[in-house]
């Protein structure tokens, strides 16, 4: 059974509870390049892993670009987090992020630390995320098909969009990649871009972190996930080899099963 809750800012979360009264939470941020995607993309195998470790899983949606800029997306996300915090009270929580969702997870953690918040995630789980947008300056080929303006002209890019459960905005994302438009989509400028990156010094005081990515990732450079892990800490980096960027879709792959096993051990 799950429970959907509408938040005061217009966002929605969904809660999945374990068969126990232990009160700890895993807050999940989905991927999709900040343009498409849905809180419902959490693979069942990963959700069951968290439930087996007695977490209540909270999946979160957030505003999508280019309908909203990154400053607006992040402002609304912080509002969502504070609403979630009110719901869970003083109970412990951790963050899990996937690709762009992992970026938002890291940015939110950095924000909480900068605000000297007394409420911080106990642990962070990174699936192939990133800490800045420098990789957008390099041309990437994510599709063999050229997406034309005509193919995306009917996609709503004006009204606020919180969720894309049928991935109808995926072509808009590919169009943005192929035409080097993502920074424009995100509202990033030379003046504000530094505000939306997490530097190495800031990472040194982050909570314990589990990180994984594929060496063959063509979408997000492998180095981001590898460099997140700090020496002489309880951080853990588990690479996979020759899989696609979003290998969480491949839950039956032996390497992905190994990642889940390592994650279970690390959580314990």
C-alpha positions as CSV (number, residue, x, y, z in Angstrom):
1,X,0.0,0.0,0.0
2,X,1.1,3.5,-0.7
3,X,-0.1,7.0,0.3
4,X,0.0,10.1,-1.9
5,X,0.2,13.5,-0.2
6,X,-0.3,16.8,-1.9
7,X,2.2,19.4,-0.5
8,X,1.2,23.1,0.1
9,X,3.5,24.2,-2.8
10,X,1.7,22.0,-5.3
11,X,4.1,19.2,-5.3
12,X,3.2,15.6,-4.5
13,X,5.0,12.8,-2.6
14,X,4.2,9.1,-2.3
15,X,5.0,7.1,0.8
16,X,5.6,3.3,0.9
17,X,5.8,1.9,4.5
18,X,7.6,-1.2,5.7
19,X,6.0,-3.9,7.8
20,X,7.4,-2.4,11.0
21,X,7.0,0.5,13.3
22,X,10.6,1.6,12.9
23,X,10.5,5.3,12.0
24,X,13.2,6.2,9.5
25,X,12.8,7.5,6.0
26,X,14.5,7.2,2.6
27,X,13.7,10.3,0.4
28,X,14.1,9.6,-3.3
29,X,14.7,12.1,-6.1
30,X,14.1,10.9,-9.6
31,X,16.2,11.5,-12.8
32,X,15.3,13.0,-16.1
33,X,17.8,15.8,-16.8
34,X,15.5,18.2,-14.9
35,X,13.3,18.2,-18.0
36,X,11.3,14.9,-17.9
37,X,10.8,12.0,-15.5
38,X,8.7,11.0,-12.6
39,X,8.8,10.1,-8.9
40,X,7.3,6.7,-10.0
41,X,10.5,5.6,-11.7
42,X,12.0,4.1,-8.5
43,X,12.7,0.4,-9.5
44,X,10.7,-2.0,-7.4
45,X,13.8,-4.0,-6.5
46,X,15.5,-0.9,-5.0
47,X,12.3,0.1,-3.2
48,X,12.0,-3.4,-1.7
49,X,15.7,-3.1,-0.6
50,X,14.9,0.0,1.3
51,X,11.7,-1.5,2.8
52,X,13.6,-4.6,3.9
53,X,16.0,-2.3,5.7
54,X,12.9,-0.8,7.5
55,X,12.8,2.6,5.7
56,X,9.6,4.3,4.8
57,X,10.3,5.3,1.2
58,X,9.2,8.8,0.2
59,X,9.3,9.6,-3.5
60,X,9.3,13.2,-4.5
61,X,8.3,15.1,-7.6
62,X,9.7,18.6,-8.5
63,X,9.2,21.3,-11.1
64,X,10.6,20.6,-14.5
65,X,12.5,22.8,-17.0
66,X,12.2,24.7,-19.2
67,X,8.7,25.5,-17.8
68,X,10.6,26.6,-14.6
69,X,14.2,27.6,-14.3
70,X,16.6,25.9,-11.9
71,X,16.4,28.7,-9.3
72,X,12.6,28.2,-9.3
73,X,12.9,24.4,-9.3
74,X,15.3,24.4,-6.3
75,X,13.3,27.0,-4.4
76,X,10.2,24.8,-4.7
77,X,12.2,21.7,-3.8
78,X,13.4,23.3,-0.6
79,X,9.8,24.1,0.2
80,X,8.9,20.4,-0.5
81,X,11.6,19.2,1.8
82,X,10.5,21.4,4.7
83,X,6.9,20.1,4.2
84,X,8.3,16.6,4.3
85,X,10.3,17.4,7.4
86,X,7.1,18.5,9.1
87,X,5.5,15.2,8.2
88,X,8.3,13.0,9.5
89,X,9.0,15.0,12.6
90,X,12.3,14.2,14.4
91,X,12.8,10.8,12.8
92,X,16.0,10.2,10.9
93,X,16.1,10.3,7.1
94,X,18.5,9.7,4.2
95,X,18.5,10.8,0.6
96,X,18.7,8.7,-2.5
97,X,19.1,10.4,-5.9
98,X,19.2,9.3,-9.5
99,X,21.1,11.3,-12.2
100,X,19.5,14.8,-12.1
101,X,17.7,13.8,-8.9
102,X,21.1,13.0,-7.4
103,X,22.3,16.5,-8.4
104,X,19.3,18.0,-6.6
105,X,19.9,15.7,-3.6
106,X,23.5,17.0,-3.4
107,X,22.5,20.6,-3.9
108,X,19.8,20.3,-1.2
109,X,22.4,18.8,1.2
110,X,24.8,21.6,0.5
111,X,22.1,24.1,1.1
112,X,21.2,22.6,4.5
113,X,24.8,22.7,5.5
114,X,25.2,26.3,4.4
115,X,22.2,27.2,6.4
116,X,23.7,25.4,9.4
117,X,20.6,23.4,9.7
118,X,20.3,21.0,12.6
119,X,18.3,18.6,10.4
120,X,20.6,16.7,7.9
121,X,20.3,13.4,6.1
122,X,22.1,10.6,7.8
123,X,23.3,9.1,4.5
124,X,23.4,9.9,0.8
125,X,23.0,7.4,-2.1
126,X,24.2,8.7,-5.4
127,X,23.2,6.9,-8.7
128,X,25.3,8.6,-11.4
129,X,24.7,12.2,-10.4
130,X,26.8,15.3,-10.8
131,X,27.9,18.4,-8.9
132,X,28.1,21.1,-11.6
133,X,27.1,21.7,-15.2
134,X,30.4,21.9,-17.0
135,X,29.7,18.7,-18.8
136,X,26.9,20.5,-20.7
137,X,29.6,22.4,-22.7
138,X,30.7,19.2,-24.4
139,X,28.5,17.9,-27.2
140,X,26.9,14.5,-26.4
141,X,25.2,12.0,-28.6
142,X,22.4,10.4,-26.7
143,X,20.2,9.4,-29.7
144,X,20.8,8.3,-33.3
145,X,17.7,10.2,-34.3
146,X,17.8,14.0,-34.8
147,X,14.9,15.6,-32.9
148,X,13.5,18.5,-34.8
149,X,11.8,21.6,-33.5
150,X,8.6,20.4,-35.1
151,X,8.7,17.2,-33.1
152,X,8.6,19.0,-29.7
153,X,6.6,22.1,-30.6
154,X,3.4,20.7,-29.0
155,X,5.2,20.0,-25.7
156,X,4.0,22.5,-23.0
157,X,7.0,24.6,-22.0
158,X,5.1,27.3,-20.1
159,X,2.8,26.0,-17.4
160,X,4.4,24.5,-14.3
161,X,4.9,20.7,-14.7
162,X,5.6,18.6,-11.6
163,X,5.5,15.1,-12.9
164,X,5.9,13.3,-16.3
165,X,4.8,9.7,-15.5
166,X,4.7,8.7,-19.2
167,X,8.0,10.3,-20.1
168,X,6.3,12.4,-22.7
169,X,9.0,15.1,-22.3
170,X,11.9,12.9,-23.2
171,X,12.1,14.2,-26.7
172,X,12.2,17.7,-25.4
173,X,15.2,16.7,-23.3
174,X,17.0,15.1,-26.3
175,X,16.2,18.2,-28.4
176,X,17.8,20.4,-25.7
177,X,20.9,18.2,-25.6
178,X,21.3,18.1,-29.4
179,X,20.9,21.8,-29.7
180,X,23.0,22.8,-26.6
181,X,19.9,24.4,-25.0
182,X,19.9,22.9,-21.5
183,X,21.6,25.8,-19.8
184,X,19.0,28.0,-21.4
185,X,16.3,25.6,-20.2
186,X,17.7,25.8,-16.7
187,X,18.0,29.6,-16.7
188,X,21.7,29.3,-16.0
189,X,23.9,32.4,-16.7
190,X,27.5,33.4,-16.0
191,X,26.2,35.3,-13.0
192,X,24.2,32.6,-11.3
193,X,25.9,29.3,-12.4
194,X,28.3,29.3,-9.5
195,X,25.4,29.2,-7.1
196,X,24.3,25.9,-8.5
197,X,27.5,23.9,-8.2
198,X,28.9,22.0,-5.2
199,X,32.7,22.4,-4.8
200,X,35.1,19.8,-3.4
201,X,35.6,21.7,-0.1
202,X,31.8,21.6,0.6
203,X,31.7,17.9,-0.1
204,X,34.2,17.2,2.7
205,X,31.6,17.8,5.3
206,X,28.8,15.9,3.6
207,X,27.2,12.9,5.4
208,X,28.4,9.4,4.5
209,X,27.9,8.7,0.9
210,X,27.4,5.6,-1.4
211,X,28.1,6.2,-5.0
212,X,27.9,4.3,-8.2
213,X,28.1,4.9,-12.0
214,X,29.0,3.1,-15.2
215,X,32.4,3.5,-16.9
216,X,30.6,3.6,-20.2
217,X,28.3,6.4,-19.3
218,X,27.8,8.7,-22.3
219,X,25.4,11.1,-20.5
220,X,27.1,12.0,-17.2
221,X,30.9,11.7,-16.9
222,X,31.8,8.8,-14.7
223,X,34.3,11.0,-12.9
224,X,31.6,12.8,-11.0
225,X,30.4,9.8,-9.1
226,X,33.9,8.5,-8.5
227,X,35.1,11.9,-7.2
228,X,32.3,12.2,-4.7
229,X,33.8,9.5,-2.5
230,X,36.2,10.9,0.1
231,X,39.3,9.1,1.5
232,X,39.4,7.8,5.0
233,X,35.6,7.9,5.4
234,X,32.8,5.4,5.4
235,X,32.0,6.4,1.8
236,X,31.8,3.7,-0.8
237,X,32.1,3.8,-4.6
238,X,30.9,0.8,-6.6
239,X,31.6,1.1,-10.3
240,X,29.9,-0.9,-13.0
241,X,31.4,-1.6,-16.4
242,X,30.1,-1.1,-19.9
243,X,26.5,-0.5,-18.9
244,X,24.3,2.4,-20.0
245,X,24.0,5.6,-18.0
246,X,20.6,4.7,-16.4
247,X,21.5,1.2,-15.5
248,X,19.0,1.2,-12.7
249,X,16.6,0.1,-15.4
250,X,18.6,-3.2,-15.7
251,X,17.8,-4.6,-12.3
252,X,18.4,-8.2,-13.4
253,X,21.9,-7.5,-14.6
254,X,24.5,-9.2,-12.4
255,X,26.5,-6.0,-11.9
256,X,23.4,-4.1,-10.8
257,X,22.5,-6.9,-8.4
258,X,26.0,-6.6,-6.9
259,X,25.5,-2.8,-6.5
260,X,22.3,-3.6,-4.6
261,X,24.1,-6.1,-2.4
262,X,26.9,-3.6,-1.7
263,X,24.3,-1.0,-0.9
264,X,22.5,-3.3,1.5
265,X,25.8,-4.0,3.3
266,X,26.7,-0.3,3.4
267,X,23.3,0.7,4.9
268,X,23.7,-1.8,7.7
